[in-house]
Amino acid sequence: MRRCRPFLGTFVEVDCDRPEAVDAAFEAVGRIHRLMSAHEPDSDLSRINRLAHLEPVEVSAETIQVLERSLHWWRISGGLFDVAAAGRRALERGLIPRHPDQPAPEATDSSVLSLSGNFVRLSAPACLDLGGIAKGHAVDQAVAAMRDADAARGLVNAGGDLFGFGDEAWIVDVADPLTRRPALQVQVHNEALATSALVDGSAAHLRGGTRWSSVTVRAANACDADALTKIVWAGCPGLLAVAGASAVGIRHDGMVEEIGEEALAA
C-alpha cells in the first residue's frame, strides 16, 4: 500500500504492507511538521525565531533532540552544517516566511544557540531553519511508528530522504537532478539514504560550489544521512566515518563518483 502527502515543504511517500502502519507513519511525520516547520507560525521553530532572543523558549523534547543533533554536526563540521546560517539564507531567498513579530536575523552562525533542558535561548536574533535535518528525523520517526504498528516491510521517502526496512532490500533509483533520469540504482536494506541537490529545497543548506550536482549518503539513520549530505557537499567527506556512512556524488557531466570508503551500489 502506497500513499503520498505534503509535509515539511516536500512530498512524503509511504509504502508499507499494513494500512494502519501507513497511518501511523503519517501521524509521526505530521507531528514533526507541526513542531519544526518554519512555515507554521506556531511551531516550536517559529516560536524560537520570534522570541528566543528575548527569553528562553520552552519546546518539545523532540525539538531539543533535533537541535542537539544540529549543534553536534555544526561543531564537528567546523560550521559546514549550520541551521542558523541556512535559515538566514533561506529567509533572504524567500524560501521560508518571516512571521509577524519575527525580527530580522542578526546572527550569522549557530554560536548564538544554547539549550538547557527543554528551553532554547538565542543570544541574538536569528532565523533557524531545520529543513536540512528535520526531514531525516521525520523519516526515522515514521519508520519507528510503522514498526510499532507491526509492519514487517516498509519504505518512507521525504523528498529524497528515505529509509527502507524489511527482509528484502528496496531498490531505489537516484536520479541525475539535471536530466531527471536515473543515474544510479541502490539497494536499501534496513538503512537510510539521503540526497541533496541544488535544484531541490536543500539549496539554502548547501554551501559553496562543488563538482557535483547532487550528493547521496547512506547511513544507519535518516537524520544523520540528511545532515551529512550538506557536509559532504561542502567538501568534508571525512566525517562520513563518524556515522559509519558512505556517499556518492553525481557530477555535472552525469558521471557517478564514489565519495565514501564503500560504494553505494549493490
Helices and strands as residue ranges (DSSP letters): E 2-7, E 10-16, H 19-36, H 44-51, E 57-58, H 61-76, H 83-92, G 110-112, E 113-116, E 119-122, H 134-148, E 154-158, E 161-165, E 170-175, E 182-188, E 191-197, G 203-205, E 212-219, H 222-233, G 237-243, E 246-251, E 256-258
